[in-house]
Each structure stands twice: as structure tokens, then as C-alpha cells.
Amino acid sequence: MKIGKRHVMLAGLVLALGAAVYLNWQFAPTERFVVPTRSAAVSDSELGKAKFVSADASGDVREVNSAKAASPLAESRFNRQTARDAVLDELEKQIKDTSSDAALKAQALESRTTQVNNIQKENTTETLIKAKGFSDCMVMINDEKVTVLLPEADGLTSEKISVVTEIVTSQTGADIANVTITPVK
């Protein structure tokens, strides 16, 4: 039997495949690399149960109190983000729609730009308010009106309200008559 170039090539490919499988087996992560959990067995009653976790600067993971995670401000923030995502997706569709009118595209682009600017103003304003010692807050900008939600537990004195009002008017450009501060329980 004559060994040709094809047989040598085929044998080389088989050896290369075997070497690749061996190296994959040798260097693949095994159980020794898996981070141990509290219980190795998961019962059917635990499947689908989610826990809120948070990592601090050192990387330590801790469970978050579910009552805190479901606070009125967190719930409002989630609802605001859901509504924003829907509006921005719709505007993006209008902008990318090739069959739509140029004026409609321009209006959708302007509306999207306004939305993005409002998001940036809200984030900056929230950060500055928290920097003044408030535990949490939420700022919503709608047209010319600005609504600020503050925790009642932070002790809303007239001095604190004036500080918040000054921050809001300077960051958003809204008139003081269009600023509403609402305490949240």
C-alpha cells in the first residue's frame, strides 16, 4: 500500500485535532475553580427566587434588604426608566424609518435630543442634591415643570427645601414657580 500526500495530511489533521482536544481537557476549568456556594444542592422550591445583591468598593457582595429595594423612589425610578426606554425606542424607530417624512424625522430627532438632555439634567441634579446630604431623591423634568421627590425621613426644613430649589433652578433653568418638591414616605 502506497502512502500518499493525502494520507499524510489526514494523519496530521487527526493528530492536531487530538492535541487540541487534549489541551482543552487539560486547561479547561474544573470543579476546583468553581466558587462554592452556601448549599450545593438546589431544591425545586428555590428555583427562580432572586435576591438583590450589592457589591461595595472592596468587591464584597451582600444581600440588599428587599424593603429598601422596593422603596417608593426605587419603584418610581424603575417606572420612569421603563417609560423613557419605550419613548426613546419609538423615536429611534421614527428616525430610522426610511419611508417617513423628513419633517417627521427632524421632529423625532429634536424630541430625542430633548429627552437625552433632560435625562442628563435629572442625573446631575439628583447627584448634587444627594451631595447636600439627602439619602435619596428623584428629579423629573416634564416640559417646563420640574418635580423633585425627597424622603420625608430626611427632615425637610425650609432651609433644605431652599437649597434643593436653588440646585434645581440652576441645573435645569426652570423658573422657581415651576419647581415642585414632594416629600415621600
Secondary structure, 3 states (H helix, E strand, C coil): CCCCHHHHHHHHHHHHHHHHHHHHHHHCCCHHHCCCCCCCCCCHHHCCCCCCEEECCCCCEEECCHHHHCCHHHHHHHHHHHHHHHHHHHHHHHHHCCCCCHHHHHHHHHHHHHHHHHHHHHHHHHHHHHHCCCCCCEEEEECCEEEEEEEHHHCCCHHHHHHHHHHHHHHHCCCHHHEEEEEEC
